[in-house]
Amino acid sequence: MLSRPRSTIARAARAFATLSLAATLAVTSTVSAFAQNVPVVRDAEIEALVRDYARPIFRAAGLPEDGVDIVLVNDQSFNAFVAGSRLFINTGALMSAETPNEIIGVIAHEAGHIAGGHQQKLRNQLERAKTMAIIATLLGAGAIVAGATSKSRGLAGAGMGVAAGGGEMAQRSILAYQRTEEMTADRSAITYLNATGQSGLGMLKTFGRFQSALSLSGAQVDPYRISHPLPRERIANLEVLVKKSPHVDKVDAPALQQRHDMMRVKIAAYMGGQAAASRLMRKMPGSLASRYGDAQTSYLFGDLAGALAKTNALIKAQPKNAYFQELRGDILMKANRPKAAAEAYAKAVSLDPARSGLLPVSYGQALMAVGTPDSLEKAVVQINKGLGRDRENAVGYRHLAQAYGELGNIPAADLATAEGHFYSGAYKDAKIFAMRAQMKMKRGEPGWIRAQDIINYAPSGKKK
């Protein structure tokens, strides 16, 4: 289930300047997002929907379906970026986009970066720019020394100018390169959208949003000091490509739009609160999404009986919707009815088409709350099942550690605790618990070997 957590113009302007720019900041990253202080949001329903948006785009881009991880970021700005084999999308982008096509356009653009190998190319450009800056600094320093020994202030001043100008040239070289790559990614995105029979109008709407924000802000932007082409340039270039597409007037399927609306209402309820959810629901009166939002806000803000009745009605309307069952389980857990909650989660797991690792963990939590030895054994099975599908779920390992502890299996509890610290980026604590686990395990058994892997792990660029 989604977890709850800055002026609008400034945020949108910042988003324009950073759409994919974050890749620059993260190009050397190899560690899990969950260990990089990225405010990650986990939700089975939203992850499944975004993955459904991305799947045909990745296929058109020649990317392996399971080769790109999609990570939801708890941030209200409209932004997305890539780092390594991960595609990060802000919840603000998901909630602001009125149609699936807008988000699909963003995903197509980012897929263009991944398929084009832009991150590795950017690394190479950064190395070249660094060399340019170093050479310019050395030349400038030489001129400064020569000016000092010859008592020539002009020569010394020129030396300082060479050093400063070299750094400026290096910076502009990188920014110009990034602008080129952004436009390349735009063209690739249109290619992927055409290949999948989808319109590029969503991309145009997104860039139009950035252009309006910058115009209203009154900001004077130096086009040579930004990493992306100015919005008006991108819009002009995109309009030509989009209008040529035979799919320019293609709209999203009603069922997909319904799922999108339900996602937006859920994010509004959890991230923006009751008022934000109500504003959005008023735009879609009587819809399933509005009813879903009503049930969510009732649950979040204390009306458990009302939330349960509303969720039961939703289940009656869509009996095979796994995420309605998940909500029912959440409500029952909050109402201290773990046995009934476990039954709801079990249905959610069985109905989930995406086979999310999150739902079995929730099921396991409910079984733990039941508290019998048999339910604890089943909880271990379910949580391990979830972690098998979602290896980096640090919270899941903490629940697993608790379950093992209640069963008296302390070595397994210590190892699960080590895993939780490891995937949270707390490597020192992870090693401590891994060593504790090893002391109670037989050398060479799977648990002992995994503990040794954690003990031996060294983050990139650091010594053990």
N, C-alpha and C positions, 0 to 999 in steps of 0.2 A: 504494500500500500504506500502511496505517495507520502513523503514526509514534509511537514510545513517548515518553513524557515523561521533607485535612489532617485534634478528636474528632467522631464521627459525629453525635451529637445536636446539637452546635453547628452542624455543617454543614447538617443538615436544617432547623434552626430558621432559619438564615441564608437558606436556600433559600426557606422560606415567606415571609420578609419581602422577598425580592428577586425572586420570580417575577413577571416583567414590570416590576419596579421599575427594572431596568437601563435600560428605555426612557426613564425620567426623566433618567438620566445621559447618554443618547445622543441625545436628541431633536434636538439641533442638528447632529448628525453627518451629513456628506455624503461623507466620504472612505471609500474601500474599507476593509473590515474588515482586510484584510491589511496596511494601513498604519496601524492604530490600536493596535498592540501587543496585539491580541487573540490569545491562543494558539490559532491555527486548526489544525485537524486535517484532512488531506485523505485520502480513501479512496474509490475509485470504487464499491466494493460498498456501503458504508454510505450514501454520498450517494444512490445509486440507490434503496435501500430506503426511506430517509426521504422522498425525493421521491415514491415510490409511495404512502406513507402520506398525504402532503399533497395530492396531486393532486385526489382527489374532494372533499376538504374545501375547498380553494381554489375549486373549481368551484361548490360549494354556497354559498360566501360571495360569489360574484360577482367573485372576484379573477382576473386573467389568469394562466394556467398558468405562463408564463415571466416574470411580472412580479414574483415574489418569489424572492429568492435564499435558499437554505438553507445556513447556515454551521455547521459542527461546531466546538465549542469544547473544547479540552483542559482540562477541569475536572471533578473527581470529584463535585461537588455536583449535586443534582437541581435543574436550573434551565433555563429557557428565557426568551427575551425578544425583543422586536422593536426594530429601529432603522431608520428609513426603510423601504426595501423589502426589508430583510433579516430573516430569522428565524434567530436563534441558538439552538442546542440543545447543551447540555453532553453530553459523552460519559458523564458520571456518570448523567445521566438515562436515556440509552439502555441502559446496562448494568444499572441498577437496575430498570428496568421489566421485569416478567416476561412481559408480553404486548404485542403490537402495539397493542392497544386503549388501553393506558395512555399511550403516546406519541401516538397519534392524538388522544386527548382533550386533551393539552397543545397539540398543533398547532392543534386546533379553537379552544381558548381564545385563543391568540396571533393566529389568523386573525380572531377577533372584534375584537381591538384594531386590526388593520390595516384591516379592512372598515369599522369604526366611525370611522376617522379620529381615533383617540384621541390620537395623538402631536401632531397639529396643535392639537387642542383643549387638550392639556396645555400646549403652548407659550403659548396664549392665557391659560390660567389662571395660568401662571407670571408672565406680564406683569402680570396683574391683582394677583397677590399682591405682586409687586415694588412696584407703585404703592401698595398698602395699607401696606406696610412703610415706604416713603419718606414718605408722608403722616403716619403715626404718629410717625416719627422727627422730622419737622419740627415737629409739634405738641408733642411732648415737649421738643424743644430750645427752643421758644418759651416753654414753661412754666418750664423751668429758668432761662432768662434773666430772665423776669419775677420769679421767686422770688429770684434773686440781687440784682436791682436793688431789690426791695422788702424784702430781707433776710428773706424768708419761707422757712424751711427746708421747711415742709410743701408749699408750692407747687412748690419745686424737686424735692422727692421725688416728688410726683405726676407731674411732668414725666418723670422717669426711668421711672416706672411706665407712663405712656402709651407711651413709646418701646418699652419691653420688651414690653408687652402687645400692641402693634401687630404686632411681629415674630411673637409667639406666635399671634396671630389669623391672620396671613398663612400661617404654616406649617400650622396646623390646617385652614385653608380648602383648601389644596392636598391635604393627606392625605385629607380628607373627599371631595374630588372624585375622587381616585384610587380610593378604596374603591368609590365608585359605578360608576366605569368598570370595575373588576374584576368586580363583580357583573353588569354588562351583558355583559361578555365571556363570563362563565360561561353566561349565558342564550343568547347567540348560539352558543356552542359546542354546546349541546344541540340547538339548531335545526339546525346543520350535521350533527351526528351522526345525527339523525332523518332528515334529507333523504338521507343516504347509507346508511341502513339499518344503522347501527352503534349499539352500546350506549354509555351514559354511565357504566357501572360503573367503567371505567378511571379516569375523572376522580375518582370518589368514592374509589377506592383511593389515588390520589395525594394527595388532601387528607387522607385518613385517616393517611397516613404522616407528613405535617407535624404533624397534631394530636398524634400519639403522641410525636413528638420534643419538642414544646413541653411536653407534660405531664411527660415524664421529666426535662426540664431544670429544672423548678421555677421557670421565669422568670415574673415578674410583668409582663405586657404591658399597656401603656396603649392601649386600642383607638383612642384619638384621636391617637396618635402613630405609627401604622403606616399604610402605604399600602394594605394589603389588609385585607378583613374577617377577623376571627378565624376560624381553620379550622372551629370548631364551627358558626359561622353559615353559612359557605359550604357545609359538608356538609349542614346542615339544609335549606338552600334547594335544593341540588342533588338531594338525595334525593327531594324532591317531584317535580321535573321528570323525573328519571331513571325513577322508578317509573311515571310516566304514559306513558312511551315504549313503543310496541309492539315495540321492538327491545331491550328491557332485558336479555333472556336471550341475545341474539345473541353468538356466540363467533367468534373469528378463524379464518379458514380454515387448515387444517393446513399447507399449503405456505407461507403467510405466517408462521405461527408458527415453522416450521423456519428460514426466512430470518432471523427475529428472533433465534432462539437462536444461529445461527451468528454474527450480528453481535455478540451479547453476549460470546460466547466469544472472538472476535477482539479486542474492546476489552479484555477481561480479560487476555489474553495480552500485548498490547502496552503497556497502561497499568498493569496491576497485577502483572505478572510471572507466573512459572510457578506459584507457589502459588495465586494468585488464579484463574488459569485452571483449575487442577486442582480447586479447590473447586467451581467452577461446573460443570465437566464431570461430577463425581460425582453431580450432581443430574439428569443426563440420560444415564445409562449406555447405551452401544450405539447412540446416536443419530448421525445424520450430523453434527450440530453438535459432538458430543463428538469424533468422529473428525477433524473439521476443526480443532478446537482442539488436538488431539494433534499434527497435522501442523504447525500454526503454532508451537507451543512447541518442537517438535524443530528447526524452522528457526531460530527466534530464539535458541536456546540451544546451537547448535553441531553438532547431529546431522544433517548435510546428507544423508547417504545414507538415513537413516531417514525424514527429511522428504520426500525425493523419492519413496521407495517408498509412503509413506502418501498423498501427493498424487496419484500415479499411480492408486492404488486409488480415490480420490475421483473422479477424472476418469472412470474406468471406470463408476462408479455414476451420474455425471451428465456425460456427454460434452459437453453444450452449456452447461455452467456456465463463463462467462467468467472468473470470479474464482478458480476452481481453476487455470485456465491461467495466470492472473496470478501466483498463488503459485508455480506450477512455474517460471515465468520468474524470479521473485525468488530461488528456491533455486539455480537454475542460474547466475545472475549471481554469487551469493555463492560458488559453487563454481568460479568463473573459467571458465565455459563459455558465453561470450557468444553464439556462433552458435546453439547450442541454445536459449538463453534468448530470443533474437530470434524464433525460430520459435514458442515458447510465447506470447510477447507478441503476435505477429501473429495467432495464433488467438484470444487474448483480445479483441483489437480487433475482429475479425470477428464474434465471438459476443456482444459487449456490447450488450444491448438499449437501454441508456441513452445510448450514444454519448458516454461520458465523455471529457473531454479529457486525463485523467491517463494512460490506457492507451497512447495513441500516443506520449506523452512517454517512458514507460518503454520502449516499443519502440525509440524513437530512441536512448535511452541504450545499449541493448544493441547496436544497430548501430554506434554510435560506438566501443564497446569492441572490436568486430570489427576496426576500424581501417583497412580498405582504402578507397581513394578512392571506389569505388562505394558501399560501405556508409555512408560519411560523407555522400554526396549523398542517399542514401535517408533517413538520419537527419534531415537538414535538412527533408525533405519531411514526415516523420512528426511531428517536433516542431512544425513550423508548423501541421500539421493539428490537433494537440492544442491549441495555443494559439488557433487559430481557434475552437475550441469552448469554451475556458476562458481568456479573455483576461487574467485577473488572476493567472495562475500564475507568480509571480515566479521560482520555482525553474526552471521550464521555460525561461524566457528565458536563465538562466545556462547551461543545457545547450546551448541554441541558439547562444549566443555562443561557446562552446567549439567547437562543430561548425564554425561559420563560420570561426573562427580557424584550425582545423586545415586548412581548405580554402584558407586564404589570403585570404578575403574580409573584410578588416579593417573597412571601413566598416559592413558588415552586422553584424559582431561587436560593434562599438562601439554601434550602435543597439540591438542585443539586450541588451547590458549596461545601457544607459540604461533600457530597458523594465523590466528586472529590478529596478533601483534604484527606478524610479518606483513600481512596484506593491508595493515593500517600504516605501514612505514615505520613502525617502532621496532627497528631491527635489533637494538640492544636487548630490549625486553624479550623479543622473540627468541634470541639465542639463549637467554637465561632459562626460559621455560623448556626449550628444546633440550638443553643439557640435563635439566631435571627429569624430563621424560626418558631420556636415554639411560639414565642411571637405573631405571626400573624395567628396562626392556632387554630382550636378548639381542646380542650383537648380530647384525645381518638381517633381522626381520624387517618387513616393510616399514613399520613405524620408526624403527631405529634408523633406517636409511634416510627417511624423510627428515627426521630430526637432524641428522648429520648434514643434509643439504642446507637446512636453515642455518646451522652453525657455521658452515663454510661460506655462506652467501656474503658477497661484498658488493655494495651498490656501485654502479658504474663510476669509475674514476677515483674510487676510495679503496684504501687497504682494509683488510679484515680487522 
